[in-house]
Amino acid sequence: MKYDEVLVLIGEMGPYQIKIMVLVALAIIPEALNSMITVFISAEMDSWCAVDEWSVSARNCTALPLRSPEYTDCIHRYRDAAIPIVDIVDGKQVYDKCEMYDIEYPREFSEDFFAGEFTNSTRACEDGWMYDQSQYISTISSEFNLVCDRKYLAMTTQSIFYFGYLIGSFLAGSVADIIGRYYTLFIAVTIDFLAGIALAFSPNIWFFCICRFFVGVANISIYLMSFVIATEIMGPSKRHIGGISTPMTFGFGSVVLALLAYLIRDWRLLQIVVACSLLPIYLLIPILPESARWLMANQKFDKTEKIIREIAKNNNTSHKLPDNLQENLMREHEEGTEGKKYTLLDVLRQPKLRIAAMILFFVWPATSLMYFGLSLNSAKFGSNPYVTFFLSGLVEIPATLLVIPLVSSPLGRKYTIIGSFLVGAIACFLATFASGTLLTTLAMVGKFCITMEFSAIYLYTAEIYPTTVRSIGIGASSTAARIGSILAPITLMLADHWEPLPLVIYGTCAIIGILLILIALPETKGKILTATLEEGEAFLADPNSKYAPVDVMEKNEVKL
């Protein structure tokens, strides 16, 4: 008796499975907090050159309520007296952030003083910078002076974080195969918590980067293990629901982060609170089971049987299980371990599969680039960064839910992806000409669509690859996606040269991805999943040849 047959027998999504799915999905909320916190702790604060002679009197401004007009007027008097105007945008004066008038400043500040009356020459900020704290009390940009020629370091920290994602994707899978999903999850939580607390006490930007890297490694490990536990405990026809639960709660985590960041404007305190949000996951230690699939693969049949019977007991289906369940599982395991072990090279040796893999290796990074680019920049798509980021996270919840009926509708997998990609690309292109409320709306449309596409691409990729290399194909595609997430913060820095450029890049990559899918990849809805490399080649050569229509989501599983 196969494991999936057992789940069908005792209940594919009974009360026990729903409980486990909900609990591990909730563990994604602190994972989302730790992932997206950079939007606020790395935020750029309005700044200008400080005048050393006025440092004591300027400090008096902070005694005023920081969100009051009085505070803003106070600090702007010091800016207006010493900093040249470099541009006027939408009727507002733009002041130089890296230069100040080059004169000898008086010891006492006077509201009537203006350095521009004495000289037009400027000099670099020799005495540090003054920061407008009306929006944020502090960020790493103000703490470590990541301005002017050091401005790029703020976004570089997030690229380092996503490099941690890349390494964590490899490590989590390997470690989980050795010690199990359960222990890998709680080890990752511990590393994430310790690195997050250490990060909050960073003495410099380099220590911050190292801690952020380890947070990235642990963070993706939490996500992957939660995803695997949520999907592996479900029966084959319900597994996609477990898979949808984790990205949906990621969006909810972004909503929670917006509220926390609004209430806590100091980056160190916010980081401590976010790191501590991981602690409730330890309450799951006596509740979560190890993956029965992993136990079975590692010949721990007594523990596998115990978990199966626990599921059956909670689902009131214990009477359906045979008395010799463990023997059946042992026999099935022995039969299932026979056969060749495949690698990615085996996929790339097949002409049609190689083309499909190369297309997916582009589409996944393009998806990740657009998703994380819009997410990280969401706070700048409106006048209030907390509101726009809140909306950015909120739209992910309905977007994820909408994918479920769409991929099973006449649109299918292929055109759900193409449609969401296309609308998202159009929104990005139109946003380059927009401002104000229209810009916010278009950005949210783009985020909604790319969230849908990200959810659908998992299922589509799984159905493109044959069973023998499905895990390898999804793993390789997911790894390729990390390239897009690493590049996302870098593309945002291109806005310094031309503000709409990041949006143009996202839209262009999406259009290229659409064309590649449209021309070279088939629809997979209603097709039997191919089992072998030969069948995979035949299907890609002629999607209508000898494959009878069935509901793939009901008859097959996606093993990640």
C-alpha positions as CSV (number, residue, x, y, z in Angstrom):
1,M,0.0,0.0,0.0
2,K,1.5,3.3,-1.1
3,Y,1.6,6.2,1.3
4,D,-0.7,8.4,-0.8
5,E,-3.2,5.5,-0.9
6,V,-3.1,5.4,2.9
7,L,-3.9,9.1,3.1
8,V,-6.8,8.7,0.7
9,L,-8.1,5.9,2.9
10,I,-7.9,7.7,6.2
11,G,-8.7,11.2,4.9
12,E,-6.7,13.6,2.7
13,M,-7.5,16.8,4.7
14,G,-9.1,15.9,8.0
15,P,-9.0,17.9,11.2
16,Y,-5.5,16.7,12.1
17,Q,-4.0,17.7,8.8
18,I,-5.8,21.1,8.9
19,K,-4.4,21.7,12.4
20,I,-0.8,21.0,11.3
21,M,-1.2,23.0,8.1
22,V,-2.5,26.1,10.0
23,L,0.2,25.9,12.6
24,V,3.1,25.7,10.2
25,A,1.5,28.3,8.0
26,L,1.4,30.6,11.0
27,A,5.2,30.0,11.4
28,I,5.6,31.8,8.1
29,I,4.4,35.1,9.6
30,P,7.6,35.7,11.6
31,E,9.6,34.5,8.6
32,A,7.9,37.2,6.5
33,L,8.7,39.8,9.2
34,N,12.4,38.9,9.1
35,S,12.5,38.8,5.3
36,M,10.8,42.2,4.6
37,I,12.0,44.2,7.6
38,T,14.7,45.7,5.5
39,V,12.1,48.0,3.9
40,F,12.0,49.9,7.2
41,I,15.3,49.3,8.9
42,S,17.3,50.1,5.7
43,A,15.0,53.0,4.7
44,E,16.6,56.1,3.3
45,M,16.1,59.1,5.6
46,D,16.1,62.7,4.3
47,S,19.6,64.0,5.2
48,W,22.0,66.8,4.5
49,C,25.5,68.0,5.7
50,A,25.8,68.8,9.4
51,V,27.5,72.0,10.4
52,D,29.8,71.2,13.4
53,E,29.5,74.8,14.8
54,W,25.7,74.4,15.1
55,S,25.6,70.8,16.3
56,V,24.6,71.6,19.9
57,S,21.8,74.0,19.0
58,A,20.5,71.7,16.3
59,R,20.2,69.0,18.8
60,N,17.6,71.0,20.6
61,C,15.2,70.3,17.7
62,T,14.9,66.7,18.9
63,A,13.3,67.9,22.1
64,L,10.2,68.7,20.0
65,P,7.7,66.0,19.1
66,L,9.4,64.3,16.1
67,R,6.2,64.1,14.0
68,S,5.2,67.7,14.6
69,P,5.5,70.6,12.1
70,E,7.5,72.4,14.8
71,Y,10.2,69.8,14.6
72,T,10.3,69.8,10.8
73,D,10.5,73.6,10.7
74,C,13.3,73.5,13.3
75,I,15.6,71.2,11.5
76,H,14.8,72.7,8.1
77,R,16.1,76.1,9.3
78,Y,19.6,74.6,9.7
79,R,19.3,72.9,6.3
80,D,18.2,76.0,4.5
81,A,21.0,78.1,6.0
82,A,23.9,75.9,4.8
83,I,22.8,73.6,1.9
84,P,22.5,74.6,-1.8
85,I,19.3,73.8,-3.8
86,V,20.1,71.5,-6.7
87,D,16.6,71.1,-8.3
88,I,12.9,71.9,-8.1
89,V,10.5,68.9,-8.5
90,D,6.8,69.4,-8.5
91,G,7.3,72.8,-7.0
92,K,9.4,71.6,-4.2
93,Q,13.0,72.5,-3.6
94,V,15.5,69.6,-3.6
95,Y,18.6,70.2,-1.4
96,D,22.0,68.7,-2.0
97,K,22.6,65.7,0.3
98,C,26.4,65.5,-0.1
99,E,27.6,69.1,-0.4
100,M,27.4,72.2,1.7
101,Y,28.5,75.8,1.1
102,D,32.2,76.1,1.7
103,I,32.6,78.9,4.2
104,E,33.6,79.3,7.8
105,Y,30.4,79.1,9.7
106,P,29.6,81.3,12.8
107,R,29.5,79.7,16.2
108,E,26.0,80.9,16.9
109,F,23.1,80.0,14.5
110,S,20.9,82.8,13.3
111,E,17.7,82.4,11.3
112,D,18.8,85.3,9.1
113,F,22.0,83.6,8.1
114,F,22.4,82.1,4.6
115,A,25.8,80.8,3.5
116,G,24.9,81.2,-0.1
117,E,25.2,84.9,0.2
118,F,28.9,84.6,0.8
119,T,30.0,82.0,-1.7
120,N,28.8,79.7,-4.5
121,S,31.5,77.1,-3.9
122,T,30.7,73.9,-2.0
123,R,32.6,71.2,-0.1
124,A,31.8,67.6,0.9
125,C,30.1,66.8,4.3
126,E,33.2,66.8,6.6
127,D,31.2,66.9,9.8
128,G,28.8,64.1,9.2
129,W,25.1,64.4,8.4
130,M,21.9,65.7,9.9
131,Y,18.8,63.4,9.6
132,D,15.2,64.2,9.4
133,Q,13.6,61.9,12.1
134,S,10.0,62.8,11.4
135,Q,9.4,59.5,9.6
136,Y,11.9,57.2,11.2
137,I,13.8,57.8,14.5
138,S,16.7,55.8,13.1
139,T,17.6,53.3,10.4
140,I,20.9,51.7,9.4
141,S,21.2,54.5,6.9
142,S,21.4,57.1,9.6
143,E,23.2,54.8,12.1
144,F,26.0,53.9,9.8
145,N,25.9,57.0,7.5
146,L,24.9,55.1,4.4
147,V,24.5,58.2,2.3
148,C,26.3,59.7,-0.7
149,D,29.1,57.3,-1.8
150,R,28.0,54.8,0.8
151,K,24.3,54.8,-0.1
152,Y,24.6,51.6,-2.1
153,L,25.5,49.6,1.0
154,A,21.9,49.9,2.4
155,M,20.4,47.9,-0.5
156,T,23.5,45.7,-0.8
157,T,22.7,44.3,2.7
158,Q,19.4,42.9,1.2
159,S,21.3,41.3,-1.7
160,I,23.5,39.6,0.9
161,F,20.4,38.5,2.7
162,Y,19.1,36.9,-0.5
163,F,22.4,35.3,-1.1
164,G,21.8,33.7,2.3
165,Y,18.5,32.5,0.7
166,L,20.4,30.9,-2.1
167,I,22.8,29.0,0.3
168,G,19.9,28.1,2.7
169,S,18.0,26.6,-0.2
170,F,20.8,24.1,-0.7
171,L,21.5,23.5,3.0
172,A,17.9,23.1,4.1
173,G,17.2,20.4,1.6
174,S,20.4,18.5,2.4
175,V,20.1,18.8,6.1
176,A,16.4,17.9,6.1
177,D,17.2,14.7,4.1
178,I,19.7,13.7,6.8
179,I,18.0,14.7,10.1
180,G,14.4,15.3,9.0
181,R,12.1,18.2,8.5
182,Y,11.1,18.6,12.1
183,Y,14.7,19.1,13.5
184,T,15.7,21.2,10.5
185,L,12.8,23.6,11.2
186,F,13.7,24.2,14.8
187,I,17.4,24.5,14.2
188,A,16.6,27.1,11.6
189,V,14.3,29.0,14.0
190,T,17.2,29.0,16.6
191,I,19.7,30.4,14.1
192,D,17.2,32.9,12.8
193,F,16.5,34.2,16.3
194,L,20.1,34.3,17.5
195,A,21.3,36.0,14.3
196,G,18.4,38.5,14.5
197,I,19.1,39.5,18.1
198,A,22.9,39.9,17.3
199,L,21.9,42.0,14.2
200,A,20.1,44.4,16.5
201,F,23.3,45.2,18.3
202,S,25.5,45.6,15.2
203,P,28.4,48.0,15.8
204,N,29.0,48.5,12.1
205,I,27.6,47.8,8.7
206,W,29.8,44.7,8.1
207,F,28.7,43.0,11.3
208,F,25.1,43.8,10.2
209,C,25.7,42.2,6.8
210,I,27.1,39.0,8.3
211,C,24.1,38.6,10.7
212,R,21.7,39.4,7.8
213,F,23.3,36.6,5.8
214,F,22.7,34.1,8.5
215,V,19.1,35.4,8.9
216,G,18.6,34.7,5.2
217,V,20.0,31.2,5.4
218,A,17.7,30.4,8.4
219,N,14.7,32.3,7.0
220,I,14.4,30.3,3.8
221,S,15.0,27.1,5.7
222,I,11.9,27.9,7.9
223,Y,9.9,28.6,4.8
224,L,10.9,25.5,3.0
225,M,10.4,23.2,5.9
226,S,7.0,24.7,6.7
227,F,6.0,24.3,3.1
228,V,7.1,20.7,3.0
229,I,5.4,19.8,6.3
230,A,2.1,21.5,5.1
231,T,2.1,19.7,1.8
232,E,3.4,16.2,2.8
233,I,0.7,15.7,5.4
234,M,-2.1,16.3,2.9
235,G,-3.5,13.7,0.5
236,P,-2.7,14.0,-3.2
237,S,-5.8,15.9,-4.2
238,K,-5.5,18.4,-1.4
239,R,-1.7,18.9,-1.4
240,H,-2.0,22.2,-3.4
241,I,-4.1,23.7,-0.6
242,G,-1.2,23.0,1.8
243,G,1.1,24.6,-0.7
244,I,-1.0,27.7,-1.0
245,S,-1.3,28.2,2.8
246,T,2.4,29.2,3.2
247,P,2.6,32.0,0.6
248,M,-0.8,33.4,1.8
249,T,0.4,33.8,5.4
250,F,3.6,35.4,4.0
251,G,1.4,38.3,2.7
252,F,-0.3,38.5,6.1
253,G,3.1,38.7,7.7
254,S,3.8,41.8,5.6
255,V,0.6,43.4,6.8
256,V,1.7,42.7,10.5
257,L,5.1,44.2,9.7
258,A,3.6,47.5,8.4
259,L,1.7,47.9,11.7
260,L,4.8,47.1,13.8
261,A,7.0,49.4,11.8
262,Y,4.4,52.2,12.2
263,L,4.4,51.8,16.0
264,I,8.2,51.2,16.4
265,R,10.3,53.8,14.5
266,D,13.7,52.8,15.9
267,W,15.4,50.2,13.8
268,R,17.2,48.3,16.6
269,L,14.0,48.0,18.7
270,L,12.0,46.9,15.7
271,Q,14.6,44.3,14.9
272,I,14.5,42.9,18.4
273,V,10.7,42.7,18.3
274,V,10.8,40.9,14.9
275,A,13.4,38.5,16.1
276,C,11.4,37.7,19.2
277,S,8.4,36.9,17.0
278,L,10.1,33.6,16.2
279,L,9.9,32.4,19.8
280,P,6.2,31.2,19.7
281,I,7.3,28.7,17.0
282,Y,8.9,26.7,19.8
283,L,5.5,26.0,21.2
284,L,5.0,23.7,18.2
285,I,7.8,21.3,19.5
286,P,5.4,18.9,21.2
287,I,2.7,19.3,18.5
288,L,4.3,19.0,15.1
289,P,5.1,15.5,13.8
290,E,8.0,14.5,11.7
291,S,7.2,14.0,8.1
292,A,5.9,10.5,7.6
293,R,7.4,10.5,4.1
294,W,10.8,11.2,5.5
295,L,10.4,8.6,8.2
296,M,9.4,6.0,5.5
297,A,12.3,7.0,3.2
298,N,14.7,6.5,6.1
299,Q,13.1,3.1,7.1
300,K,11.6,4.3,10.4
301,F,8.5,2.3,9.7
302,D,7.3,2.1,13.4
303,K,7.3,5.9,13.7
304,T,5.6,6.2,10.2
305,E,2.9,3.9,11.4
306,K,2.4,5.8,14.6
307,I,1.9,9.1,12.7
308,I,-0.5,7.5,10.2
309,R,-2.6,6.0,13.1
310,E,-2.6,9.4,14.8
311,I,-4.0,11.0,11.7
312,A,-6.6,8.3,11.4
313,K,-7.6,8.6,15.0
314,N,-8.2,12.3,14.7
315,N,-10.1,11.8,11.4
316,N,-12.2,9.0,13.0
317,T,-11.0,6.5,10.3
318,S,-8.8,4.2,12.3
319,H,-11.1,1.2,11.4
320,K,-10.0,1.6,7.7
321,L,-6.4,0.8,8.4
322,P,-5.1,-2.8,8.0
323,D,-3.5,-4.5,11.0
324,N,-0.4,-5.2,9.0
325,L,0.1,-1.6,7.9
326,Q,3.8,-1.5,8.8
327,E,4.5,-4.6,6.7
328,N,2.7,-3.0,3.7
329,L,4.8,0.2,4.1
330,M,8.0,-1.8,4.3
331,R,7.1,-3.7,1.1
332,E,6.2,-0.5,-0.7
333,H,9.4,1.1,0.3
334,E,11.5,-1.7,-1.0
335,E,9.8,-1.7,-4.3
336,G,10.0,2.1,-4.6
337,T,13.7,2.3,-4.0
338,E,14.5,0.3,-7.1
339,G,15.6,2.2,-10.2
340,K,18.1,4.8,-11.5
341,K,18.8,8.0,-9.6
342,Y,18.6,11.0,-11.9
343,T,20.4,14.4,-11.9
344,L,19.9,17.7,-13.6
345,L,22.4,16.7,-16.3
346,D,19.9,13.9,-17.3
347,V,17.3,16.6,-17.8
348,L,19.6,18.8,-19.9
349,R,20.6,15.9,-22.1
350,Q,17.0,15.8,-23.5
351,P,16.5,18.3,-26.3
352,K,12.9,19.3,-25.5
353,L,13.3,19.2,-21.7
354,R,16.5,21.2,-22.0
355,I,14.6,24.0,-23.8
356,A,11.8,23.9,-21.2
357,A,14.3,24.0,-18.4
358,M,16.2,27.0,-19.9
359,I,12.9,28.9,-20.2
360,L,11.9,28.1,-16.6
361,F,15.4,29.1,-15.5
362,F,14.6,32.6,-17.0
363,V,11.0,32.8,-15.9
364,W,11.7,32.0,-12.2
365,P,14.3,34.7,-11.7
366,A,12.2,37.2,-13.7
367,T,9.3,36.4,-11.4
368,S,11.4,36.7,-8.3
369,L,13.0,40.0,-9.6
370,M,9.6,41.6,-10.1
371,Y,8.1,40.3,-6.9
372,F,10.9,41.3,-4.6
373,G,11.6,44.5,-6.5
374,L,8.0,45.7,-6.1
375,S,8.0,44.5,-2.4
376,L,11.2,46.2,-1.4
377,N,10.2,49.4,-3.1
378,S,6.6,49.4,-2.1
379,A,7.1,52.0,0.7
380,K,8.1,54.5,-2.0
381,F,4.9,54.0,-4.1
382,G,3.0,56.5,-2.1
383,S,3.3,59.4,0.4
384,N,2.9,57.2,3.4
385,P,5.4,54.2,3.4
386,Y,3.4,52.3,6.1
387,V,0.1,52.5,4.2
388,T,1.6,51.5,0.8
389,F,3.6,48.6,2.4
390,F,0.4,47.5,4.3
391,L,-1.5,47.4,1.0
392,S,1.4,45.6,-0.8
393,G,1.1,42.8,1.8
394,L,-2.7,42.8,1.8
395,V,-3.1,42.2,-1.9
396,E,-1.0,39.0,-1.7
397,I,-3.8,37.3,0.3
398,P,-6.6,37.4,-2.3
399,A,-4.0,37.0,-5.1
400,T,-2.9,33.7,-3.7
401,L,-6.4,32.5,-3.1
402,L,-7.5,33.5,-6.6
403,V,-4.9,31.2,-8.2
404,I,-6.7,28.1,-7.0
405,P,-9.8,28.5,-9.1
406,L,-8.0,30.1,-12.0
407,V,-5.5,27.3,-12.7
408,S,-8.5,24.9,-12.8
409,S,-10.6,27.1,-15.0
410,P,-10.4,27.2,-18.9
411,L,-7.5,29.5,-18.5
412,G,-5.4,26.6,-17.2
413,R,-1.9,26.9,-15.8
414,K,-0.2,28.4,-18.8
415,Y,-2.6,31.3,-19.5
416,T,-3.0,32.1,-15.8
417,I,0.7,32.7,-15.7
418,I,0.8,34.6,-19.0
419,G,-2.3,36.7,-18.1
420,S,-1.0,37.7,-14.6
421,F,2.5,38.3,-16.0
422,L,1.1,40.5,-18.8
423,V,-1.2,42.6,-16.6
424,G,1.7,43.0,-14.1
425,A,4.1,44.1,-16.9
426,I,1.5,46.6,-18.2
427,A,1.1,48.0,-14.7
428,C,4.8,48.5,-14.3
429,F,5.1,50.3,-17.7
430,L,2.2,52.6,-16.9
431,A,3.6,53.3,-13.4
432,T,6.6,54.9,-15.0
433,F,4.4,57.8,-16.1
434,A,2.2,57.9,-13.0
435,S,2.4,59.7,-9.6
436,G,0.3,60.0,-6.5
437,T,-2.7,57.8,-6.0
438,L,-2.4,56.4,-9.6
439,L,1.2,55.3,-9.0
440,T,0.1,53.5,-5.8
441,T,-2.8,51.8,-7.5
442,L,-0.6,50.6,-10.4
443,A,2.0,49.3,-8.1
444,M,-0.6,47.3,-6.1
445,V,-1.9,45.9,-9.4
446,G,1.6,44.8,-10.3
447,K,2.1,43.2,-6.9
448,F,-1.2,41.4,-7.0
449,C,-0.4,40.0,-10.5
450,I,3.1,38.9,-9.7
451,T,1.9,37.2,-6.5
452,M,-0.6,35.2,-8.6
453,E,2.1,34.3,-11.1
454,F,4.5,33.2,-8.4
455,S,1.9,30.9,-6.9
456,A,1.0,29.4,-10.3
457,I,4.5,28.9,-11.5
458,Y,5.2,26.3,-8.8
459,L,2.4,24.0,-10.0
460,Y,3.2,24.6,-13.7
461,T,6.8,23.8,-13.3
462,A,6.0,20.6,-11.4
463,E,3.7,19.5,-14.2
464,I,6.3,20.2,-17.0
465,Y,8.9,17.9,-15.5
466,P,8.5,14.1,-15.5
467,T,8.1,12.3,-12.2
468,T,11.7,10.9,-12.2
469,V,13.2,14.4,-12.2
470,R,10.3,16.5,-10.8
471,S,12.0,17.3,-7.5
472,I,15.3,18.1,-9.3
473,G,13.5,20.4,-11.8
474,I,11.6,22.3,-9.2
475,G,14.7,22.6,-7.0
476,A,16.8,23.9,-9.8
477,S,14.2,26.4,-10.8
478,S,13.7,27.6,-7.3
479,T,17.5,28.0,-6.9
480,A,17.5,30.1,-10.2
481,A,14.9,32.3,-8.7
482,R,17.3,33.4,-6.0
483,I,19.3,35.1,-8.7
484,G,16.3,37.4,-9.3
485,S,15.9,38.1,-5.6
486,I,19.7,39.0,-5.2
487,L,19.4,41.3,-8.2
488,A,16.2,43.0,-7.0
489,P,17.9,45.4,-4.5
490,I,20.5,46.2,-7.1
491,T,17.9,47.2,-9.7
492,L,16.4,49.6,-7.2
493,M,19.7,51.5,-7.0
494,L,19.4,52.2,-10.8
495,A,16.6,54.6,-9.9
496,D,19.3,57.1,-9.0
497,H,20.2,57.3,-12.7
498,W,16.6,57.2,-14.0
499,E,13.7,56.8,-11.5
500,P,11.4,54.6,-13.7
501,L,14.3,52.2,-14.8
502,P,13.6,49.4,-12.2
503,L,9.9,49.3,-13.3
504,V,10.9,49.2,-17.0
505,I,13.3,46.3,-16.2
506,Y,10.6,44.3,-14.4
507,G,8.1,44.8,-17.2
508,T,10.6,43.9,-19.9
509,C,11.6,40.7,-18.2
510,A,8.0,39.8,-17.8
511,I,7.3,40.3,-21.5
512,I,10.2,38.2,-22.5
513,G,9.0,35.4,-20.1
514,I,5.5,35.6,-21.6
515,L,6.9,35.2,-25.1
516,L,9.1,32.2,-24.2
517,I,6.2,30.4,-22.4
518,L,3.7,31.3,-25.2
519,I,6.0,30.0,-28.0
520,A,7.7,27.0,-26.4
521,L,5.8,25.5,-23.5
522,P,2.5,23.6,-23.5
523,E,-0.6,23.7,-21.3
524,T,-0.5,21.1,-18.6
525,K,-4.1,21.3,-17.2
526,G,-6.0,18.1,-17.8
527,K,-2.9,16.1,-18.7
528,I,-1.5,13.0,-17.1
529,L,1.8,13.8,-15.5
530,T,4.6,12.2,-17.5
531,A,6.6,9.6,-15.5
532,T,9.9,9.1,-17.5
533,L,12.3,11.3,-19.4
534,E,11.1,9.7,-22.7
535,E,7.4,10.5,-21.9
536,G,8.5,14.1,-21.0
537,E,10.2,14.5,-24.3
538,A,7.1,13.1,-26.2
539,F,4.7,15.4,-24.3
540,L,6.8,18.5,-25.0
541,A,7.1,17.5,-28.7
542,D,3.3,17.0,-29.0
543,P,1.2,17.8,-25.9
544,N,-1.9,16.1,-27.5
545,S,-0.2,12.8,-28.2
546,K,-1.5,9.8,-26.2
547,Y,-2.1,11.6,-22.9
548,A,-5.7,11.4,-21.7
549,P,-7.2,14.4,-19.9
550,V,-7.4,14.1,-16.1
551,D,-7.3,16.5,-13.2
552,V,-3.6,16.5,-12.4
553,M,-4.1,18.2,-9.1
554,E,-6.4,15.3,-8.0
555,K,-4.3,12.4,-9.4
556,N,-0.7,13.5,-8.8
557,E,1.5,15.0,-6.3
558,V,4.1,17.7,-6.3
559,K,7.0,16.7,-4.2
560,L,9.2,19.6,-3.2
